[in-house]
Amino acid sequence: ATQLYQMTVGRAVSNLDNVLFASGKIAKAEKKAKQEQFAKDMSNRAALMAAGNSAVSDFKKNNALALSSMSKSEQKEVLQKVRDEGMAKYAKKKDIKNK
């Protein structure tokens, strides 16, 4: 009888509770899923930033002479492009989708 109640009336009450008050089992599950997704997104973001910074660092080490002959704005453009490429390469390697 309890199982039948949960499948019919109990489910309707849970849905109503979720819609009206954003509480109950359904809301808790949704909140937990959002928190887990946020943590995953932040972890991916940090890893992408680290990969981009690493690419910039390597580029600077290997191309110091070329960078020294550029203006500050040219350097900024080149380094931004290198960072973006490093991040894209890491994202492709780890199968991180662009949002």
Backbone hydrogen bonds in HBPLUS format (Angstrom, degrees):
<---DONOR---> <-ACCEPTOR-->    atom                        ^
c    i                          cat <-CA-CA->   ^        H-A-AA   ^      H-
h    n   atom  resd res      DA  || num        DHA   H-A  angle D-A-AA Bond
n    s   type  num  typ     dist DA aas  dist angle  dist       angle   num
A0005-TYR N   A0001-ALA O   2.92 MM   4  6.15 154.8  1.98 146.1 153.0     1
A0006-GLN N   A0002-THR O   2.97 MM   4  6.24 160.6  2.00 150.0 154.3     2
A0007-MET N   A0003-GLN O   3.06 MM   4  6.27 144.3  2.19 143.0 152.3     3
A0008-THR N   A0004-LEU O   3.13 MM   4  6.29 129.2  2.40 140.9 153.2     4
A0008-THR N   A0005-TYR O   3.19 MM   3  5.29 139.6  2.36  99.3 110.4     5
A0010-GLY N   A0005-TYR O   2.65 MM   5  5.46 161.8  1.68 149.7 149.8     6
A0012-ALA N   A0008-THR O   3.19 MM   4  6.50 157.5  2.25 148.4 154.6     7
A0013-VAL N   A0009-VAL O   2.91 MM   4  6.18 158.6  1.96 154.7 160.7     8
A0014-SER N   A0010-GLY O   2.91 MM   4  6.10 156.0  1.96 144.7 151.5     9
A0015-ASN N   A0011-ARG O   2.92 MM   4  6.17 160.1  1.96 149.3 154.3    10
A0016-LEU N   A0012-ALA O   2.94 MM   4  6.13 161.3  1.98 148.1 153.5    11
A0017-ASP N   A0013-VAL O   2.83 MM   4  6.01 161.9  1.86 151.1 156.3    12
A0018-ASN N   A0014-SER O   2.92 MM   4  6.10 154.9  1.98 146.0 153.0    13
A0019-VAL N   A0015-ASN O   2.94 MM   4  6.18 160.8  1.98 151.7 156.4    14
A0020-LEU N   A0016-LEU O   2.88 MM   4  5.98 172.3  1.89 157.6 160.1    15
A0021-PHE N   A0017-ASP O   2.93 MM   4  5.54 157.6  1.98 139.9 147.3    16
A0022-ALA N   A0018-ASN O   3.02 MM   4  4.39 135.1  2.23 114.0 121.6    17
A0028-LYS N   A0024-GLY O   2.96 MM   4  6.14 161.6  2.00 155.7 161.6    18
A0029-ALA N   A0025-LYS O   2.95 MM   4  6.12 156.8  2.00 148.2 154.4    19
A0030-GLU N   A0026-ILE O   2.97 MM   4  6.23 157.0  2.02 149.4 155.8    20
A0031-LYS N   A0027-ALA O   2.85 MM   4  6.05 161.9  1.88 153.0 157.8    21
A0032-LYS N   A0028-LYS O   2.91 MM   4  6.06 159.8  1.95 146.9 152.6    22
A0033-ALA N   A0029-ALA O   2.95 MM   4  6.14 157.4  2.00 145.3 151.5    23
A0034-LYS N   A0030-GLU O   2.94 MM   4  6.19 156.8  2.00 148.6 154.8    24
A0035-GLN N   A0031-LYS O   2.92 MM   4  6.16 156.3  1.97 149.4 155.9    25
A0036-GLU N   A0032-LYS O   2.94 MM   4  6.16 159.6  1.98 150.5 155.8    26
A0037-GLN N   A0033-ALA O   2.95 MM   4  6.13 157.1  2.00 146.6 153.0    27
A0038-PHE N   A0034-LYS O   2.89 MM   4  6.06 154.1  1.96 145.3 152.6    28
A0039-ALA N   A0035-GLN O   2.97 MM   4  6.20 159.9  2.01 148.5 153.5    29
A0040-LYS N   A0036-GLU O   2.97 MM   4  6.19 156.2  2.03 145.3 152.0    30
A0041-ASP N   A0037-GLN O   2.83 MM   4  6.04 158.7  1.88 148.9 155.0    31
A0042-MET N   A0038-PHE O   2.90 MM   4  6.13 158.4  1.95 152.0 157.4    32
A0043-SER N   A0039-ALA O   2.99 MM   4  6.15 152.4  2.07 143.1 150.8    33
A0044-ASN N   A0040-LYS O   2.91 MM   4  6.17 160.0  1.95 150.5 155.9    34
A0045-ARG N   A0041-ASP O   2.86 MM   4  6.05 154.2  1.92 145.1 152.9    35
A0046-ALA N   A0042-MET O   2.94 MM   4  6.12 159.7  1.98 145.7 150.5    36
A0047-ALA N   A0043-SER O   3.00 MM   4  6.22 157.8  2.05 146.6 152.9    37
A0048-LEU N   A0044-ASN O   2.85 MM   4  6.04 155.1  1.91 149.0 156.1    38
A0049-MET N   A0045-ARG O   2.91 MM   4  6.13 161.1  1.95 150.4 155.4    39
A0050-ALA N   A0046-ALA O   2.96 MM   4  6.15 157.5  2.01 145.6 152.0    40
A0051-ALA N   A0047-ALA O   2.95 MM   4  6.15 154.2  2.02 144.3 151.3    41
A0052-GLY N   A0048-LEU O   2.90 MM   4  6.16 157.6  1.95 150.1 156.2    42
A0053-ASN N   A0049-MET O   2.87 MM   4  6.08 161.7  1.90 151.6 156.7    43
A0054-SER N   A0050-ALA O   2.90 MM   4  6.00 151.6  1.98 143.6 151.7    44
A0055-ALA N   A0051-ALA O   3.00 MM   4  6.20 152.4  2.08 143.0 150.1    45
A0056-VAL N   A0052-GLY O   3.03 MM   4  6.31 155.5  2.09 146.8 153.2    46
A0057-SER N   A0053-ASN O   2.92 MM   4  6.12 161.1  1.95 147.1 152.4    47
A0058-ASP N   A0054-SER O   2.93 MM   4  6.15 164.9  1.96 151.5 155.1    48
A0059-PHE N   A0055-ALA O   2.92 MM   4  6.07 155.9  1.97 144.1 151.5    49
A0060-LYS N   A0056-VAL O   2.85 MM   4  6.10 159.7  1.89 153.4 158.6    50
A0061-LYS N   A0057-SER O   3.06 MM   4  6.33 157.7  2.11 148.5 154.1    51
A0062-ASN N   A0058-ASP O   3.01 MM   4  6.21 157.9  2.06 149.8 155.5    52
A0063-ASN N   A0059-PHE O   2.84 MM   4  5.76 131.7  2.08 147.6 159.2    53
A0067-LEU N   A0063-ASN O   2.99 MM   4  6.20 161.7  2.02 156.1 161.7    54
A0068-SER N   A0064-ALA O   2.97 MM   4  6.12 148.9  2.07 145.5 153.5    55
A0069-SER N   A0066-ALA O   3.28 MM   3  5.47 141.2  2.44  99.6 109.8    56
A0070-MET N   A0067-LEU O   3.10 MM   3  5.30 161.4  2.14 107.9 113.7    57
A0075-GLN N   A0071-SER O   2.89 MM   4  6.16 160.4  1.92 155.3 161.4    58
A0076-LYS N   A0072-LYS O   2.92 MM   4  6.11 158.3  1.97 146.0 151.9    59
A0077-GLU N   A0073-SER O   3.03 MM   4  6.27 158.8  2.07 146.1 150.8    60
A0078-VAL N   A0074-GLU O   2.95 MM   4  6.15 169.5  1.96 155.1 157.8    61
A0079-LEU N   A0075-GLN O   2.84 MM   4  5.98 170.3  1.85 157.1 160.2    62
A0080-GLN N   A0076-LYS O   2.92 MM   4  5.99 149.3  2.01 142.4 151.1    63
A0081-LYS N   A0077-GLU O   3.00 MM   4  6.21 156.1  2.06 147.1 153.4    64
A0082-VAL N   A0078-VAL O   2.92 MM   4  6.22 156.9  1.97 150.1 156.9    65
A0083-ARG N   A0079-LEU O   2.87 MM   4  6.05 157.6  1.92 144.5 150.6    66
A0084-ASP N   A0080-GLN O   2.90 MM   4  6.13 163.7  1.92 149.9 154.2    67
A0085-GLU N   A0081-LYS O   2.89 MM   4  6.11 158.8  1.94 148.6 154.7    68
A0086-GLY N   A0082-VAL O   2.88 MM   4  6.08 155.4  1.94 148.1 155.0    69
A0087-MET N   A0083-ARG O   2.91 MM   4  6.15 157.7  1.96 151.7 157.7    70
A0088-ALA N   A0084-ASP O   2.88 MM   4  6.06 157.8  1.93 147.5 154.0    71
A0089-LYS N   A0085-GLU O   2.89 MM   4  6.02 156.0  1.95 146.1 152.6    72
A0090-TYR N   A0086-GLY O   3.04 MM   4  6.23 159.7  2.08 143.9 149.1    73
A0091-ALA N   A0087-MET O   2.88 MM   4  6.07 161.3  1.91 149.6 155.2    74
A0092-LYS N   A0088-ALA O   2.92 MM   4  6.08 156.9  1.97 146.8 152.7    75
A0093-LYS N   A0089-LYS O   2.99 MM   4  6.15 157.2  2.04 145.1 151.7    76
A0094-LYS N   A0090-TYR O   2.91 MM   4  6.12 154.7  1.97 152.7 159.0    77
A0095-ASP N   A0091-ALA O   2.82 MM   4  5.65 104.6  2.40 134.4 151.1    78
A0096-ILE N   A0091-ALA O   2.81 MM   5  4.79 164.8  1.84 139.9 144.7    79
A0095-ASP N   A0092-LYS O   3.29 MM   3  4.91 154.8  2.36  93.4 100.6    80
